Amino acid sequence: MSSCNDEGLSYTCETKIRSNGIRKIYKTRYNCCYGTVREAGEFGCHAVELRSLQETVFALGGRSFLSLMAEAEVDPKFLNQKPHNTQNEGQTTDVKQDEPVRLRRQATNIMRMDVDPRDMTEVRTVVRGHMVRGIYLTSNFRDEQLLDTEDSEAKIRINMYNAPARIYTANYVRLVSTNNYAHQGVIHMLDGVMKPATKTIAQLLESEPHFSSFRNTINEVLKDQDTAMFSQPGQLTVLAPTDDAFAKLNPELRERLMKGQGCVHSVVEHHVLPNVICSTVIQWRARSTSLLGSSLLLERDLEGKLVITRDVVASNGVLHVIDGVLIPENARIFNRLLSSHNLTELARLVEAAGMAPMLDSLTNATLFAPNNYAIRSIPDEIKQSWMTNPEKLKQVLMYYLVQPGIRQAGLANNQMVETGLKGQSVRMNFYQSMPFFNAAPIRASVQCGSVLRWEQDARNGNVHIIDRVMIPPENSITQWLANNRSFSIMTTLLKDTRLNEILNAEGTYTVLAPPDVAFYQMPEEV
């Protein structure tokens, strides 16, 4: 079996052979020689007209960079040397010698601009930081590749993104025109000037005074092995809040973070992405996952937090400065978690019962939270009685609280879970679903209310969202039937058959109870 893959500048064919139980794979790769290119679908390669490096840059619109090259006094030997292609050793290409005179003269005139000696060192550093020895086409690039530049202290980090077309960046500046051949090498045009990556993320945070709160949170609270990741080689994206961002926090929350209390570890990890994300690749919006495992929505404003400075280049990643602290779900207290999940009706009941401080002070607790639709379905007279009697409402809400907390993995069918209301438990049930009608293979309920979402983590526990308001039961099945006049015949039959004794005992029963009117519709003799 043979297959070939068109990779733009190269063409790769793979042949798989199986004989006598032995499997072999042969790969043949066809590359264009230096100075030749290949269009998609073209058979073979064709030569391109080669000019000097200066003339090629000028023709591509790089006049400003030519000026910088003149100021930097780039070594003429570097500009006049023949290209050294690590992939095509020993291959030579005839180069056309009659370059257009006009381009030569224009490029030479620009290279003769006057230079201010005071800026020479900085300009030389910038220009040499854009130059790499060797031939690097886009087909040679690897994501997170580090290239050594002519400036010994600076490196260029290559990143590749599919958004959906392939995007290349160099030190987080986008490549807009790639693989342009010249006599001396290959030119990739950028849409901005690359900043040299000479400092680590840790050094960037240390060098700026307005990161003191974030820096102290990292250095003084987290362990040494956690803080080391900001100074070691890697490819991180850090969303760094300023001191003003910390000043906007709730004073109590800010104090807890600075003292290392609560979920400070989660807060720091929520600001760090394990891969490099530069702003140029986010055309509209995109989602990424932080070291915490939580999802972050990346756009012009980062989840409501303004990005003050973008793409601060580091040797081990990139840093974006933001004006707000990102608080992950599992670092929020119960009351704020309810609001963020649109459980506003339950939050209003908690506030009316005066339970907000008590809930926020708990540790390792679980709250069953009815959604807004479930609470709005309760008759207004019942809700009014709760609102006018906070103590009664508190007893109802304690029925939704479980401590210590529970998770889905630790529950079983028909398991009774003790609640915060003394002497009352809730029953968990799990049912197999029909796959054609429900995407979830197993459905769960608590007191016959469906569990819509499991384990929304908070700093002091978790929340399970349900679709029903649970009322604490006061009677057994037989007592409930006896207290309801509509089931007098059913109650009599249970007593006559002594089935009421079974239903009064502990068990897991479902009773389909016909009311009296159903019996009256039966034939008299039956």
For each residue, the residues with C-beta under 8 A, 3 or more apart:
1: 15 16
2: 13 14 15 16
3: 13 14
4: 11 12 13 14
5: 11 12 13 14
6: 11 40 41
7: 10 11 12 139
8: 38 40 138 139
9: 31 32 37 38 137 138 139 179
10: 7 29 30 31 32 38 139
11: 4 5 6 7 29 30 38
12: 4 5 7 27 28 29 30
13: 2 3 4 5 27 28 29 30
14: 2 3 4 5 25 26 27 28
15: 1 2 25 26 27 28
16: 1 2 23 24 25
17: 23 24 25 26
18: 21 22 23 24
19: 22 24
20:
21: 18
22: 18 19
23: 16 17 18
24: 16 17 18 19
25: 14 15 16 17
26: 14 15 17
27: 12 13 14 15
28: 12 13 14 15
29: 10 11 12 13
30: 10 11 12 13
31: 9 10 87 88
32: 9 10 36 37 38 45
33: 36 45 88 91 93
34: 83 85 88 91 93 135 181
35: 47 48 50 93 95 181
36: 32 33 45 46 47 48 93
37: 9 32 45 46 48 179 181
38: 8 9 10 11 32 42 44 45 46
39: 42
40: 6 8
41: 6
42: 38 39 45 46
43:
44: 38
45: 32 33 36 37 38 42
46: 36 37 38 42
47: 35 36 93
48: 35 36 37 181
49: 96
50: 35 95 96 99 181 182 183
51: 55 56 59 99 100 103 182 183
52: 55 56 79 99 104 107 182 183 184
53: 56 57 79 182 183 184 185 187
54: 57 58 66 69 79 107 108 111
55: 51 52 58 59 99 100 103 104 107 182
56: 51 52 53 59 60 180 181 182 187
57: 53 54 60 62 65 66 107 182 187
58: 54 55 61 62 63 66 103 106 107 110
59: 51 55 56 103
60: 56 57 177 180 187 189
61: 58 189
62: 57 58 65 66 187 189
63: 58 66 67 110
64: 67 68
65: 57 62 68 69 127 130
66: 54 57 58 62 63 69 70 107 110 111
67: 63 64 70 71 110 113
68: 64 65 71 72 123 126 127
69: 54 65 66 72 74 111 127
70: 66 67 73 110 111 112 113 115
71: 67 68 113 115 116 119 120 123 124 127
72: 68 69 120 123 124 126 127 128
73: 70 115 120 124
74: 69 78 79 127 128 131
75: 78 79
76: 79 80
77: 80 81
78: 74 75 81 131 150 184
79: 52 53 54 74 75 76 184
80: 76 77 184
81: 77 78 84 184
82: 183 184
83: 34 135 183 184 185 186
84: 81 133 134 135
85: 34 88 89 91 134 135
86: 89 134 135
87: 31 135 140
88: 31 33 34 85 91
89: 85 86
90:
91: 33 34 85 88
92:
93: 33 34 35 36 47
94:
95: 35 50 183
96: 49 50 99
97:
98:
99: 50 51 52 55 96 103 104
100: 51 55 103 104
101: 104 105
102: 105 106
103: 51 55 58 59 99 100 106 107
104: 52 55 99 100 101 107 108
105: 101 102 108 109
106: 58 102 103 109 110
107: 52 54 55 57 58 66 103 104 110 111
108: 54 104 105 111 112
109: 105 106 112
110: 58 63 66 67 70 106 107 113
111: 54 66 69 70 107 108
112: 70 108 109
113: 67 70 71 110
114:
115: 70 71 73 119 120
116: 71 119 120
117: 120
118:
119: 71 115 116 122 123
120: 71 72 73 115 116 117 123 124
121: 124 125
122: 119 125 126
123: 68 71 72 119 120 126 127
124: 71 72 73 120 121 127 128
125: 121 122 128 129 151 154 196
126: 68 72 122 123 129 130 193 194 196
127: 65 68 69 71 72 74 123 124 130 131
128: 72 74 124 125 131 149 150 151 154
129: 125 126 149 150 151 154 156 194 196
130: 65 126 127 149 156 194
131: 74 78 127 128 149 150
132: 136 147 148 149 150 156
133: 84 148 150
134: 84 85 86
135: 34 83 84 85 86 87 140 185 186
136: 132 140 141 147 186
137: 9 140 141 178 179 186
138: 8 9 141 168 175 178 179 188
139: 7 8 9 10
140: 87 135 136 137
141: 136 137 138 145 158 160 168
142: 145 158 160
143: 158 159 160
144: 157 158 159 235 276
145: 141 142 157 158
146: 155 156 157 158
147: 132 136 155 156 157 158
148: 132 133 155
149: 128 129 130 131 132 154 155 156 196
150: 78 128 129 131 132 133
151: 125 128 129 154 196
152:
153: 196 198
154: 125 128 129 149 151 196 197 198
155: 146 147 148 149 197 315
156: 129 130 132 146 147 149 170 171 194 197
157: 144 145 146 147 170 171 172 197 235 276 313
158: 141 142 143 144 145 146 147 168 169 170
159: 143 144 168 169 172 276 278
160: 141 142 143 166 167 168 169
161: 166 167 169 281
162: 165 166 167
163: 167 281 283 286
164:
165: 162
166: 160 161 162
167: 160 161 162 163 174 175 280 281
168: 138 141 158 159 160 174 175 178 188
169: 158 159 160 161 172 173 174 175 278 280 281
170: 156 157 158 173 175 188 190 194
171: 156 157 194 195 196 197 313
172: 157 159 169 276 278 279 280 311 313 318
173: 169 170 190 191 192 193 194 280 311
174: 167 168 169 190 191 192 280 281
175: 138 167 168 169 170 178 188 189 190
176: 189 190 191
177: 60 180 188 189
178: 137 138 168 175 188 189
179: 9 37 137 138 186 188
180: 56 60 177 186 187 188 189
181: 34 35 37 48 50 56 186 187
182: 50 51 52 53 55 56 57 185 186 187
183: 50 51 52 53 82 83 95
184: 52 53 78 79 80 81 82 83
185: 53 83 135 182
186: 83 135 136 137 179 180 181 182
187: 53 56 57 60 62 180 181 182
188: 138 168 170 175 177 178 179 180
189: 60 61 62 175 176 177 178 180
190: 170 173 174 175 176 193 194
191: 173 174 176 280
192: 173 174
193: 126 173 190
194: 126 129 130 156 170 171 173 190 313
195: 171 311 312 313
196: 125 126 129 149 151 153 154 171 313
197: 154 155 156 157 171 313 314 315
198: 153 154 315
199: 203 204 207 314 315
200: 203 204 230 231 232 314 315 316
201: 204 205 230 231 236 238 314 316 317 319
202: 205 206 227 230 231
203: 199 200 206 207 231 314
204: 199 200 201 207 208 312 314 319
205: 201 202 208 211 214 215 218 230 238 240 319
206: 202 203 211 215
207: 199 203 204
208: 204 205 211
209: 212
210: 242 243 244
211: 205 206 208 214 215 240 242 243
212: 209 215 216 243
213: 216 217 241 242 243 245 246 258
214: 205 211 217 218 240 241 242 243 246 271
215: 205 206 211 212 218 219
216: 212 213 219 220 221 258
217: 213 214 220 221 222 257 258 264 267 268
218: 205 214 215 221 222 226 227 230 268
219: 215 216 222 227
220: 216 217 260
221: 216 217 218 257 258 259 260 264 265 268
222: 217 218 219 226 227 264 265 268
223: 226 227
224: 227 228
225: 228
226: 218 222 223 229 265 268
227: 202 218 219 222 223 224 230 231
228: 224 225 231 232
229: 226 232 234 236 272
230: 200 201 202 205 218 227 236 238 316
231: 200 201 202 203 227 228 316
232: 200 228 229 316
233: 315 316
234: 229 316 317
235: 144 157 274 275 276 316 317
236: 201 229 230 272 273 274 275 276 316 317 318
237: 272 273 275 276 277 288 317 318 319 320
238: 201 205 230 271 272 273 317 318 319 320
239: 271 272 273 302 320 322 326
240: 205 211 214 271 319 320 321 322
241: 213 214 245 246 271 305 321 322 323 324 325 326
242: 210 211 213 214 245 246 308 321 322 323
243: 210 211 212 213 214 246 247
244: 210 247 248 323
245: 213 241 242 248 249 305 322 323 324 325
246: 213 214 241 242 243 249 254 257 325
247: 243 244 254
248: 244 245 324 325
249: 245 246 253 254 257 325
250: 253 254
251: 254 255
252: 255 256
253: 249 250 256 257 262 327
254: 246 247 249 250 251 257 258
255: 251 252 258 259
256: 252 253 259 261 262 264
257: 217 221 246 249 253 254 260 261 262 264 267
258: 213 216 217 221 254 255
259: 221 255 256
260: 220 221 257 264
261: 256 257 264
262: 253 256 257 267 331 459
263: 266 267 328 330 331 459
264: 217 221 222 256 257 260 261 267 268 331
265: 221 222 226 268 269
266: 263 269 270 292 328 330 331
267: 217 257 262 263 264 270 271 325 326 327 328 331
268: 217 218 221 222 226 264 265 271 272
269: 265 266 272 290 291 292
270: 266 267 290 291 292 294 296 326 327 328 331
271: 214 238 239 240 241 267 268 290 326
272: 229 236 237 238 239 268 269 290 291
273: 236 237 238 239 276 277 288 289 290 291 296
274: 235 236 289 290 291
275: 235 236 237 288
276: 144 157 159 172 235 236 237 273 317 318
277: 237 273 281 282 286 288 298 318
278: 159 169 172 281 310 311 318
279: 172 282 307 310 311 320
280: 167 169 172 173 174 191 311
281: 161 163 167 169 174 277 278 286
282: 277 279 285 286 298 299
283: 163
284: 299
285: 282 297 298 299
286: 163 277 281 282 297 298 299
287: 295 296 297 298
288: 237 273 275 277 295 296 298
289: 273 274 293 294 295 296
290: 269 270 271 272 273 274 293 294 295 296 328
291: 269 270 272 273 274
292: 266 269 270 328 330
293: 289 290
294: 270 289 290 328 329 330
295: 287 288 289 290
296: 270 273 287 288 289 290 302 303 326
297: 285 286 287 302 303
298: 277 282 285 286 287 288 302
299: 282 284 285 286 302
300: 307
301: 304 305 306 307
302: 239 296 297 298 299 305 306 307 320 322 326
303: 296 297 326
304: 301 324
305: 241 245 301 302 322 323 324 325 326
306: 301 302 322 323 324
307: 279 300 301 302 310 320 321 322
308: 242 321 322 323
309: 312 320 321
310: 278 279 307 320 321
311: 172 173 195 278 279 280 318 320
312: 195 204 309 318 319 320 321
313: 157 171 172 194 195 196 197 318
314: 197 199 200 201 203 204 317 318 319
315: 155 197 198 199 200 233
316: 200 201 230 231 232 233 234 235 236
317: 201 234 235 236 237 238 276 314
318: 172 236 237 238 276 277 278 311 312 313 314
319: 201 204 205 237 238 240 312 314
320: 237 238 239 240 279 302 307 309 310 311 312
321: 240 241 242 307 308 309 310 312
322: 239 240 241 242 245 302 305 306 307 308 326
323: 241 242 244 245 305 306 308
324: 241 245 248 304 305 306
325: 241 245 246 248 249 267 305
326: 239 241 267 270 271 296 302 303 305 322
327: 253 267 270 331 332
328: 263 266 267 270 290 292 294 331 332
329: 294 332 337 340 456 457 458
330: 263 266 292 294 457 458 459
331: 262 263 264 266 267 270 327 328 459
332: 327 328 329 336 337 340 458 459
333: 336 337 359 360 458 459 460
334: 337 338 359 360 362 365 367 458 460 461 463
335: 338 339 347 350 356 359 360
336: 332 333 339 340
337: 329 332 333 334 340 341 456 458 463
338: 334 335 341 343 344 346 347 350 369 463
339: 335 336 342 343 344 347
340: 329 332 336 337
341: 337 338 369 456 463 465
342: 339 371 372
343: 338 339 346 347 369 370 371 372 463 465
344: 338 339 347 348 372
345: 348 349 370 371 372 375 376
346: 338 343 349 350 369 370 372 375
347: 335 338 339 343 344 350 351
348: 344 345 351 352
349: 345 346 352 353 375 386 393 397
350: 335 338 346 347 353 355 356 359 397
351: 347 348 354 355 356
352: 348 349 386 387 390 393
353: 349 350 390 393 394 397
354: 351 357 390 394
355: 350 351 358 359 394 397
356: 335 350 351 359 360
357: 354 360 361
358: 355 361 362
359: 333 334 335 350 355 356 362 365 367 401
360: 333 334 335 356 357 460
361: 357 358 460
362: 334 358 359 365 403 460 461
363: 460 461
364: 403 404 405 460 461
365: 334 359 362 401 402 403 404 405 460 461
366: 401 402 403 405 406 461 462 463 464
367: 334 359 400 401 402 461 462 463 464
368: 400 401 402 426 446 463 464 466 470
369: 338 341 343 346 400 463 464 465 466
370: 343 345 346 374 375 400 449 465 466 467 468 469 470
371: 342 343 345 374 375 452 465 466 467
372: 342 343 344 345 346 375 376
373: 376 377 467
374: 370 371 377 378 449 466 467 468 469
375: 345 346 349 370 371 372 378 383 469
376: 345 372 373
377: 373 374 469
378: 374 375 382 383 469
379: 382 383
380: 383 384
381: 384 385
382: 378 379 385 386
383: 375 378 379 380 386 387
384: 380 381 387 388
385: 381 382 388 389 392
386: 349 352 382 383 389 392 393 396
387: 352 383 384 393
388: 384 385
389: 385 386 392 393
390: 352 353 354 393 394
391: 394 395
392: 385 386 389 395 396
393: 349 352 353 386 387 389 390 396 397
394: 353 354 355 390 391 397 398
395: 391 392 398 399 421 472
396: 386 392 393 399 400 471 472
397: 349 350 353 355 393 394 400 401
398: 394 395 401 419 420 421
399: 395 396 419 420 421 424 426 470 471 472
400: 367 368 369 370 396 397 419 420 470
401: 359 365 366 367 368 397 398 419 420 421
402: 365 366 367 368 405 406 417 418 419 420 426
403: 362 364 365 366 420 461
404: 364 365
405: 364 365 366 402 461 462
406: 366 402 410 411 417
407: 410 411 454 455 462
408: 411 444 454 455
409:
410: 406 407
411: 406 407 408 415 417 428 430 444
412: 415 428 430
413: 428 429 430
414: 427 428 429 508
415: 411 412 427 428
416: 425 426 427 428
417: 402 406 411 425 426 427 428 446
418: 402 424 425
419: 398 399 400 401 402 424 425 426
420: 398 399 400 401 402 403
421: 395 398 399 401 424 472
422:
423:
424: 399 418 419 421 472 473
425: 416 417 418 419
426: 368 399 402 416 417 419 446 447 470
427: 414 415 416 417 446 447 508
428: 411 412 413 414 415 416 417 444 445 446
429: 413 414 444 445 446 448
430: 411 412 413 442 443 444 445
431: 442 443 444 445
432: 441 442
433: 437 438 440 441 442 443
434: 437 438
435: 438 439 441
436:
437: 433 434
438: 433 434 435 443
439: 435
440: 433 443
441: 432 433 435
442: 430 431 432 433
443: 430 431 433 438 440 450
444: 408 411 428 429 430 431 450 451 454
445: 428 429 430 431 448 449 450 451
446: 368 417 426 427 428 429 449 451 464 466 470
447: 426 427 468 470
448: 429 445 468
449: 370 374 445 446 466 467 468 469 470
450: 443 444 445 466 467 468
451: 444 445 446 454 464 465 466
452: 371 465 466 467
453: 456 464 465
454: 407 408 444 451 464
455: 407 408 462 463 464
456: 329 337 341 453 462 463 464 465
457: 329 330 461 462
458: 329 330 332 333 334 337 461 462 463
459: 262 263 330 331 332 333
460: 333 334 360 361 362 363 364 365
461: 334 362 363 364 365 366 367 403 405 457 458
462: 366 367 405 407 455 456 457 458
463: 334 337 338 341 343 366 367 368 369 455 456 458
464: 366 367 368 369 446 451 453 454 455 456
465: 341 343 369 370 371 451 452 453 456
466: 368 369 370 371 374 446 449 450 451 452 470
467: 370 371 373 374 449 450 452
468: 370 374 447 448 449 450
469: 370 374 375 377 378 449
470: 368 370 399 400 426 446 447 449 466
471: 396 399
472: 395 396 399 421 424
473: 424
474:
475: 479 480 483
476: 479 480 503 504
477: 480 481 503 509 511
478: 481 482 491 494 500 503 504
479: 475 476 482 483
480: 475 476 477 483 484
481: 477 478 484 487 490 491 494 511 513
482: 478 479 487 491
483: 475 479 480
484: 480 481 487
485: 488 516
486: 515 516 517
487: 481 482 484 490 491 513 515 516
488: 485 491 492 516
489: 492 493 516 519
490: 481 487 493 494 513 514 515 516 519
491: 478 481 482 487 488 494 495 500
492: 488 489 495 496
493: 489 490 496 497 499
494: 478 481 490 491 497 499 500 503
495: 491 492 498 500
496: 492 493
497: 493 494
498: 495 501 502
499: 493 494 502 503
500: 478 491 494 495 503 504
501: 498 504 505
502: 498 499 505 507
503: 476 477 478 494 499 500 507 509 511
504: 476 478 500 501
505: 501 502
506:
507: 502 503
508: 414 427
509: 477 503
510:
511: 477 481 503
512:
513: 481 487 490
514: 490 518 519
515: 486 487 490 518 519
516: 485 486 487 488 489 490 519 520
517: 486 520 521
518: 514 515 521 522
519: 489 490 514 515 516 522
520: 516 517
521: 517 518
522: 518 519 526
523: 526
524:
525:
526: 522 523
